[in-house]
Amino acid sequence: MRIWSIKETFDAPWSTVVTAQMRKYPNEFNSTVIGADTIDRAVDAAGRLYSKRLQQTQWELGGLVAFVKRAIGIDLNRVGFALEYTIIDALKRKMELCS
């Protein structure tokens, strides 16, 4: 099921964009991603790199929800998981990412 999609073109060297994407989590600027593990990685006959990564996130609910949480003593923090699939074609300088 596709909910939405986006296509971006970055004004930076291709190698910089791809390296940044592969190293993006965890980082100090996005504390909601608490873990990222590579599940599978392979290179096909055409030289394309296929990666599958699992990301663990934790969201803290704020505002009125945080007040209700404290008042009734229920933990409403949410832990979630996302699968990220990446195909990197260095010859065509193309990267596809789905999560």
VMD Tcl script that builds the backbone (N, CA, C; Angstrom):
set m [mol new atoms 297]
animate dup $m
set s [atomselect $m all]
$s set {name element resname resid chain x y z} {
  {N N MET 1 A 0.842 -1.164 0.000}
  {CA C MET 1 A 0.000 0.000 0.000}
  {C C MET 1 A 0.894 1.237 0.000}
  {N N ARG 2 A 0.642 2.140 -0.883}
  {CA C ARG 2 A 1.384 3.399 -0.939}
  {C C ARG 2 A 0.469 4.505 -0.440}
  {N N ILE 3 A 0.904 5.174 0.624}
  {CA C ILE 3 A 0.130 6.287 1.160}
  {C C ILE 3 A 0.541 7.572 0.476}
  {N N TRP 4 A 1.841 7.770 0.300}
  {CA C TRP 4 A 2.344 8.936 -0.425}
  {C C TRP 4 A 3.752 8.638 -0.908}
  {N N SER 5 A 4.193 9.418 -1.859}
  {CA C SER 5 A 5.563 9.276 -2.349}
  {C C SER 5 A 6.100 10.659 -2.676}
  {N N ILE 6 A 7.413 10.739 -2.720}
  {CA C ILE 6 A 8.070 12.008 -2.982}
  {C C ILE 6 A 9.352 11.740 -3.755}
  {N N LYS 7 A 9.682 12.627 -4.644}
  {CA C LYS 7 A 10.927 12.526 -5.400}
  {C C LYS 7 A 11.728 13.790 -5.110}
  {N N GLU 8 A 12.966 13.612 -4.683}
  {CA C GLU 8 A 13.822 14.742 -4.337}
  {C C GLU 8 A 15.079 14.726 -5.189}
  {N N THR 9 A 15.543 15.900 -5.566}
  {CA C THR 9 A 16.830 16.066 -6.227}
  {C C THR 9 A 17.641 17.024 -5.359}
  {N N PHE 10 A 18.795 16.569 -4.903}
  {CA C PHE 10 A 19.618 17.355 -3.996}
  {C C PHE 10 A 20.757 18.025 -4.745}
  {N N ASP 11 A 21.036 19.255 -4.387}
  {CA C ASP 11 A 22.135 20.008 -4.987}
  {C C ASP 11 A 23.407 19.747 -4.187}
  {N N ALA 12 A 23.900 18.528 -4.305}
  {CA C ALA 12 A 25.105 18.092 -3.605}
  {C C ALA 12 A 25.696 16.935 -4.400}
  {N N PRO 13 A 26.972 16.644 -4.196}
  {CA C PRO 13 A 27.547 15.487 -4.893}
  {C C PRO 13 A 26.773 14.209 -4.575}
  {N N TRP 14 A 26.606 13.373 -5.581}
  {CA C TRP 14 A 25.834 12.140 -5.438}
  {C C TRP 14 A 26.374 11.290 -4.285}
  {N N SER 15 A 27.676 11.159 -4.196}
  {CA C SER 15 A 28.271 10.320 -3.144}
  {C C SER 15 A 27.957 10.873 -1.755}
  {N N THR 16 A 27.878 12.187 -1.612}
  {CA C THR 16 A 27.554 12.798 -0.320}
  {C C THR 16 A 26.119 12.481 0.083}
  {N N VAL 17 A 25.202 12.576 -0.863}
  {CA C VAL 17 A 23.788 12.300 -0.580}
  {C C VAL 17 A 23.585 10.837 -0.185}
  {N N VAL 18 A 24.193 9.927 -0.930}
  {CA C VAL 18 A 24.026 8.501 -0.640}
  {C C VAL 18 A 24.665 8.142 0.698}
  {N N THR 19 A 25.852 8.650 0.959}
  {CA C THR 19 A 26.521 8.373 2.234}
  {C C THR 19 A 25.704 8.920 3.401}
  {N N ALA 20 A 25.178 10.124 3.266}
  {CA C ALA 20 A 24.364 10.716 4.331}
  {C C ALA 20 A 23.116 9.883 4.590}
  {N N GLN 21 A 22.480 9.394 3.546}
  {CA C GLN 21 A 21.270 8.585 3.722}
  {C C GLN 21 A 21.593 7.296 4.460}
  {N N MET 22 A 22.692 6.662 4.138}
  {CA C MET 22 A 23.045 5.392 4.768}
  {C C MET 22 A 23.489 5.570 6.227}
  {N N ARG 23 A 23.918 6.763 6.587}
  {CA C ARG 23 A 24.394 7.027 7.954}
  {C C ARG 23 A 23.432 7.890 8.771}
  {N N LYS 24 A 22.219 8.065 8.324}
  {CA C LYS 24 A 21.325 9.051 8.933}
  {C C LYS 24 A 20.844 8.718 10.339}
  {N N TYR 25 A 20.736 7.459 10.696}
  {CA C TYR 25 A 20.234 7.093 12.022}
  {C C TYR 25 A 21.191 6.165 12.713}
  {N N PRO 26 A 21.259 6.203 14.012}
  {CA C PRO 26 A 20.715 7.239 14.884}
  {C C PRO 26 A 21.559 8.512 14.800}
  {N N ASN 27 A 20.958 9.640 15.128}
  {CA C ASN 27 A 21.698 10.900 15.169}
  {C C ASN 27 A 21.124 11.813 16.245}
  {N N GLU 28 A 21.914 12.780 16.648}
  {CA C GLU 28 A 21.540 13.650 17.764}
  {C C GLU 28 A 20.405 14.621 17.443}
  {N N PHE 29 A 20.081 14.805 16.159}
  {CA C PHE 29 A 19.046 15.756 15.781}
  {C C PHE 29 A 17.663 15.128 15.666}
  {N N ASN 30 A 17.598 13.804 15.687}
  {CA C ASN 30 A 16.309 13.106 15.623}
  {C C ASN 30 A 16.311 12.023 16.689}
  {N N SER 31 A 15.921 12.405 17.887}
  {CA C SER 31 A 15.978 11.475 19.016}
  {C C SER 31 A 14.853 10.447 18.997}
  {N N THR 32 A 13.893 10.575 18.085}
  {CA C THR 32 A 12.804 9.598 18.033}
  {C C THR 32 A 13.262 8.256 17.462}
  {N N VAL 33 A 14.321 8.251 16.643}
  {CA C VAL 33 A 14.865 6.996 16.118}
  {C C VAL 33 A 15.898 6.499 17.119}
  {N N ILE 34 A 15.574 5.407 17.812}
  {CA C ILE 34 A 16.452 4.922 18.874}
  {C C ILE 34 A 17.312 3.743 18.440}
  {N N GLY 35 A 17.094 3.232 17.235}
  {CA C GLY 35 A 17.920 2.146 16.736}
  {C C GLY 35 A 17.719 1.918 15.257}
  {N N ALA 36 A 18.771 1.442 14.605}
  {CA C ALA 36 A 18.696 1.093 13.183}
  {C C ALA 36 A 19.636 -0.079 12.948}
  {N N ASP 37 A 19.100 -1.160 12.421}
  {CA C ASP 37 A 19.883 -2.370 12.168}
  {C C ASP 37 A 19.746 -2.798 10.720}
  {N N THR 38 A 20.860 -3.187 10.116}
  {CA C THR 38 A 20.832 -3.741 8.762}
  {C C THR 38 A 20.450 -5.211 8.867}
  {N N ILE 39 A 19.368 -5.569 8.211}
  {CA C ILE 39 A 18.868 -6.946 8.237}
  {C C ILE 39 A 19.462 -7.747 7.091}
  {N N ASP 40 A 19.578 -7.124 5.924}
  {CA C ASP 40 A 20.079 -7.824 4.748}
  {C C ASP 40 A 20.758 -6.819 3.825}
  {N N ARG 41 A 21.810 -7.273 3.160}
  {CA C ARG 41 A 22.495 -6.437 2.180}
  {C C ARG 41 A 23.081 -7.367 1.126}
  {N N ALA 42 A 22.880 -7.017 -0.155}
  {CA C ALA 42 A 23.380 -7.855 -1.252}
  {C C ALA 42 A 23.643 -6.983 -2.475}
  {N N VAL 43 A 24.510 -7.482 -3.339}
  {CA C VAL 43 A 24.813 -6.818 -4.601}
  {C C VAL 43 A 24.401 -7.768 -5.725}
  {N N ASP 44 A 23.620 -7.264 -6.698}
  {CA C ASP 44 A 23.188 -8.121 -7.803}
  {C C ASP 44 A 24.231 -8.123 -8.929}
  {N N ALA 45 A 23.943 -8.875 -9.988}
  {CA C ALA 45 A 24.881 -9.028 -11.105}
  {C C ALA 45 A 25.178 -7.711 -11.815}
  {N N ALA 46 A 24.250 -6.762 -11.740}
  {CA C ALA 46 A 24.442 -5.454 -12.382}
  {C C ALA 46 A 25.192 -4.469 -11.489}
  {N N GLY 47 A 25.527 -4.899 -10.271}
  {CA C GLY 47 A 26.279 -4.047 -9.359}
  {C C GLY 47 A 25.431 -3.166 -8.466}
  {N N ARG 48 A 24.126 -3.385 -8.444}
  {CA C ARG 48 A 23.244 -2.599 -7.573}
  {C C ARG 48 A 23.282 -3.146 -6.150}
  {N N LEU 49 A 23.355 -2.234 -5.191}
  {CA C LEU 49 A 23.368 -2.607 -3.774}
  {C C LEU 49 A 21.954 -2.560 -3.231}
  {N N TYR 50 A 21.496 -3.673 -2.680}
  {CA C TYR 50 A 20.178 -3.780 -2.060}
  {C C TYR 50 A 20.371 -3.876 -0.551}
  {N N SER 51 A 19.692 -3.008 0.193}
  {CA C SER 51 A 19.771 -3.032 1.653}
  {C C SER 51 A 18.378 -3.052 2.243}
  {N N LYS 52 A 18.237 -3.775 3.347}
  {CA C LYS 52 A 16.999 -3.785 4.123}
  {C C LYS 52 A 17.383 -3.457 5.556}
  {N N ARG 53 A 16.790 -2.387 6.100}
  {CA C ARG 53 A 17.118 -1.977 7.464}
  {C C ARG 53 A 15.844 -1.846 8.298}
  {N N LEU 54 A 15.983 -2.160 9.574}
  {CA C LEU 54 A 14.885 -2.033 10.529}
  {C C LEU 54 A 15.193 -0.853 11.441}
  {N N GLN 55 A 14.236 0.052 11.567}
  {CA C GLN 55 A 14.408 1.214 12.431}
  {C C GLN 55 A 13.400 1.143 13.569}
  {N N GLN 56 A 13.889 1.427 14.786}
  {CA C GLN 56 A 13.022 1.452 15.953}
  {C C GLN 56 A 12.849 2.904 16.379}
  {N N THR 57 A 11.602 3.305 16.595}
  {CA C THR 57 A 11.310 4.683 16.980}
  {C C THR 57 A 10.549 4.707 18.299}
  {N N GLN 58 A 10.686 5.816 19.002}
  {CA C GLN 58 A 9.902 6.021 20.224}
  {C C GLN 58 A 9.401 7.454 20.219}
  {N N TRP 59 A 8.108 7.593 20.299}
  {CA C TRP 59 A 7.459 8.899 20.254}
  {C C TRP 59 A 6.898 9.219 21.621}
  {N N GLU 60 A 7.210 10.395 22.110}
  {CA C GLU 60 A 6.627 10.866 23.355}
  {C C GLU 60 A 5.488 11.807 23.010}
  {N N LEU 61 A 4.352 11.523 23.586}
  {CA C LEU 61 A 3.173 12.338 23.333}
  {C C LEU 61 A 3.177 13.512 24.304}
  {N N GLY 62 A 2.936 14.710 23.804}
  {CA C GLY 62 A 3.007 15.902 24.646}
  {C C GLY 62 A 1.667 16.567 24.845}
  {N N GLY 63 A 1.708 17.762 25.390}
  {CA C GLY 63 A 0.522 18.584 25.571}
  {C C GLY 63 A -0.479 17.973 26.525}
  {N N LEU 64 A -1.746 18.016 26.143}
  {CA C LEU 64 A -2.826 17.506 26.972}
  {C C LEU 64 A -2.668 16.009 27.231}
  {N N VAL 65 A -2.174 15.283 26.230}
  {CA C VAL 65 A -1.980 13.837 26.387}
  {C C VAL 65 A -0.980 13.560 27.507}
  {N N ALA 66 A 0.103 14.358 27.586}
  {CA C ALA 66 A 1.088 14.178 28.647}
  {C C ALA 66 A 0.462 14.439 30.018}
  {N N PHE 67 A -0.413 15.446 30.110}
  {CA C PHE 67 A -1.098 15.753 31.372}
  {C C PHE 67 A -1.977 14.575 31.801}
  {N N VAL 68 A -2.758 14.037 30.851}
  {CA C VAL 68 A -3.638 12.897 31.155}
  {C C VAL 68 A -2.806 11.692 31.565}
  {N N LYS 69 A -1.699 11.493 30.899}
  {CA C LYS 69 A -0.799 10.377 31.220}
  {C C LYS 69 A -0.345 10.460 32.679}
  {N N ARG 70 A 0.090 11.644 33.089}
  {CA C ARG 70 A 0.539 11.816 34.472}
  {C C ARG 70 A -0.623 11.647 35.447}
  {N N ALA 71 A -1.789 12.160 35.069}
  {CA C ALA 71 A -2.940 12.130 35.967}
  {C C ALA 71 A -3.446 10.709 36.225}
  {N N ILE 72 A -3.457 9.868 35.198}
  {CA C ILE 72 A -4.011 8.524 35.379}
  {C C ILE 72 A -2.945 7.436 35.455}
  {N N GLY 73 A -1.677 7.819 35.257}
  {CA C GLY 73 A -0.581 6.873 35.434}
  {C C GLY 73 A -0.438 5.832 34.336}
  {N N ILE 74 A -0.842 6.157 33.121}
  {CA C ILE 74 A -0.709 5.223 31.999}
  {C C ILE 74 A 0.432 5.678 31.101}
  {N N ASP 75 A 1.261 4.731 30.687}
  {CA C ASP 75 A 2.371 5.051 29.786}
  {C C ASP 75 A 1.849 5.083 28.347}
  {N N LEU 76 A 1.794 6.276 27.773}
  {CA C LEU 76 A 1.293 6.424 26.412}
  {C C LEU 76 A 2.404 6.630 25.387}
  {N N ASN 77 A 3.660 6.465 25.804}
  {CA C ASN 77 A 4.754 6.560 24.829}
  {C C ASN 77 A 4.632 5.405 23.847}
  {N N ARG 78 A 4.931 5.662 22.616}
  {CA C ARG 78 A 4.737 4.661 21.575}
  {C C ARG 78 A 6.070 4.238 20.975}
  {N N VAL 79 A 6.277 2.943 20.916}
  {CA C VAL 79 A 7.447 2.382 20.245}
  {C C VAL 79 A 6.952 1.783 18.939}
  {N N GLY 80 A 7.645 2.093 17.868}
  {CA C GLY 80 A 7.246 1.578 16.564}
  {C C GLY 80 A 8.443 1.098 15.780}
  {N N PHE 81 A 8.171 0.380 14.726}
  {CA C PHE 81 A 9.219 -0.145 13.863}
  {C C PHE 81 A 8.891 0.182 12.413}
  {N N ALA 82 A 9.932 0.393 11.621}
  {CA C ALA 82 A 9.754 0.648 10.192}
  {C C ALA 82 A 10.818 -0.116 9.425}
  {N N LEU 83 A 10.426 -0.713 8.316}
  {CA C LEU 83 A 11.379 -1.348 7.414}
  {C C LEU 83 A 11.737 -0.367 6.318}
  {N N GLU 84 A 13.018 -0.293 6.011}
  {CA C GLU 84 A 13.493 0.601 4.964}
  {C C GLU 84 A 14.231 -0.230 3.919}
  {N N TYR 85 A 13.810 -0.114 2.680}
  {CA C TYR 85 A 14.442 -0.811 1.565}
  {C C TYR 85 A 15.163 0.214 0.702}
  {N N THR 86 A 16.409 -0.051 0.375}
  {CA C THR 86 A 17.193 0.865 -0.441}
  {C C THR 86 A 17.842 0.112 -1.588}
  {N N ILE 87 A 17.793 0.700 -2.784}
  {CA C ILE 87 A 18.511 0.184 -3.952}
  {C C ILE 87 A 19.418 1.306 -4.432}
  {N N ILE 88 A 20.708 1.025 -4.471}
  {CA C ILE 88 A 21.682 2.021 -4.917}
  {C C ILE 88 A 22.356 1.508 -6.180}
  {N N ASP 89 A 22.212 2.271 -7.248}
  {CA C ASP 89 A 22.845 1.952 -8.525}
  {C C ASP 89 A 23.934 2.997 -8.770}
  {N N ALA 90 A 25.173 2.634 -8.464}
  {CA C ALA 90 A 26.284 3.581 -8.577}
  {C C ALA 90 A 26.589 3.944 -10.029}
  {N N LEU 91 A 26.361 3.020 -10.961}
  {CA C LEU 91 A 26.640 3.312 -12.368}
  {C C LEU 91 A 25.692 4.369 -12.922}
  {N N LYS 92 A 24.416 4.269 -12.561}
  {CA C LYS 92 A 23.413 5.247 -13.018}
  {C C LYS 92 A 23.285 6.434 -12.061}
  {N N ARG 93 A 23.980 6.359 -10.936}
  {CA C ARG 93 A 23.888 7.384 -9.887}
  {C C ARG 93 A 22.436 7.611 -9.497}
  {N N LYS 94 A 21.797 6.512 -9.119}
  {CA C LYS 94 A 20.388 6.533 -8.733}
  {C C LYS 94 A 20.210 5.761 -7.447}
  {N N MET 95 A 19.417 6.306 -6.538}
  {CA C MET 95 A 19.091 5.645 -5.290}
  {C C MET 95 A 17.583 5.648 -5.106}
  {N N GLU 96 A 17.032 4.487 -4.759}
  {CA C GLU 96 A 15.617 4.377 -4.440}
  {C C GLU 96 A 15.488 3.962 -2.992}
  {N N LEU 97 A 14.573 4.606 -2.276}
  {CA C LEU 97 A 14.362 4.299 -0.877}
  {C C LEU 97 A 12.867 4.154 -0.629}
  {N N CYS 98 A 12.486 3.088 0.012}
  {CA C CYS 98 A 11.091 2.868 0.407}
  {C C CYS 98 A 11.070 2.494 1.881}
  {N N SER 99 A 10.152 3.097 2.604}
  {CA C SER 99 A 10.008 2.710 4.023}
  {C C SER 99 A 8.559 2.780 4.424}
}
mol reanalyze $m
mol bondsrecalc $m
mol representation Tube
mol addrep $m
